[in-house]
Amino acid sequence: KAGVTQTPRYLIKTRGQQVTLSCSPISGHRSVSWYQQTPGQGLQFLFEYFSETQRNKGNFPGRFSGRQFSNSRSEMNVSTLELGDSALYLCASSFRTSGYNTGELFFGEGSRLTVL
Amino acid sequence: AQRVTQPEKLLSVFKGAPVELKCNYSYSGSPELFWYVQYSRQRLQLLLRHISRESIKGFTADLNKGETSFHLKKPFAQEEDSAMYYCALSANYGGSQGNLIFGKGTKLSVKP
């Protein structure tokens, strides 16, 4: 099986711009979650999507948003970028039904965002 | 508040020595705990979970609810164990496992 694929791998933006990151989960995985990783804060949960619905959301401002498509692919968007948004954004997929979850997350390689 | 603490940023041991990576958690409910590992130039991946009670690559971890700890142990470290190790807690809202709370990680360096 192909692993979790994230695009783009690297990108540079300036303050005030917006960015969209994409994540393709492992085939058969319907849950996609997003994490922000920074040297200071470590790995922080952004949100999780299952069956095109946001199921959980972390403590991030409304500038951070996401969505999931019917094929389980997910995108996250950050608007009005700030310098502090520079980070590695990780996507993870997992096998989950409405009432059961294996509990194992499969991570992508991440999208490294630099905000200048 | 839910929190995972890994007190050591870096742990350096010699090959063949025992290893213990510490993890303490704060959670009001019944926790589900995991250890994830990231080897150099590889993706973050699951090493083991407490409900499985299994040994992976010689590593074991026991959940101690009294001490709210989930330390990762290996009796004899190998050079290939060198990696970044993250302890994680599942908040498990509504059955979701996607919401993991991670510790800041411990870098394990095993010297020859």
Contacts between the chains, C-beta under 8 A, distances in Angstrom:
chain1	res1	chain2	res2	distance
A	3	B	43	7.2
A	4	B	43	7.9
A	31	B	96	7.6
A	31	B	97	7.8
A	31	B	98	5.3
A	32	B	98	7.7
A	33	B	98	3.7
A	33	B	99	7.1
A	33	B	100	7.9
A	35	B	102	7.8
A	42	B	102	5.9
A	42	B	103	7.2
A	42	B	104	4.1
A	42	B	105	6.5
A	43	B	86	6.8
A	43	B	100	8.0
A	43	B	102	4.0
A	44	B	102	7.8
A	45	B	98	8.0
A	45	B	99	5.5
A	45	B	100	6.6
A	45	B	101	6.9
A	48	B	96	6.0
A	48	B	98	3.4
A	48	B	99	5.9
A	50	B	96	7.3
A	50	B	98	7.4
A	55	B	93	7.8
A	55	B	94	6.9
A	55	B	96	5.2
A	55	B	98	6.8
A	56	B	91	7.8
A	56	B	93	5.6
A	56	B	94	7.9
A	56	B	96	5.5
A	56	B	98	6.3
A	56	B	99	4.5
A	58	B	99	7.6
A	90	B	44	7.0
A	92	B	44	8.0
A	92	B	98	7.4
A	94	B	97	6.2
A	94	B	98	6.3
A	96	B	96	7.6
A	96	B	97	7.0
A	96	B	98	7.5
A	99	B	95	6.1
A	100	B	95	7.6
A	101	B	95	6.3
A	101	B	96	6.8
A	101	B	97	4.1
A	101	B	98	7.8
A	102	B	97	7.4
A	103	B	32	6.6
A	103	B	34	7.2
A	103	B	49	5.9
A	103	B	51	7.5
A	103	B	90	6.7
A	103	B	97	4.5
A	104	B	46	4.8
A	104	B	49	7.4
A	104	B	97	8.0
A	105	B	36	7.8
A	105	B	46	6.8
A	105	B	97	7.5
A	105	B	98	7.2
A	105	B	100	6.7
A	106	B	45	7.6
A	107	B	43	4.9
A	107	B	44	4.3
A	107	B	45	6.9
A	108	B	43	6.9
A	109	B	43	5.9
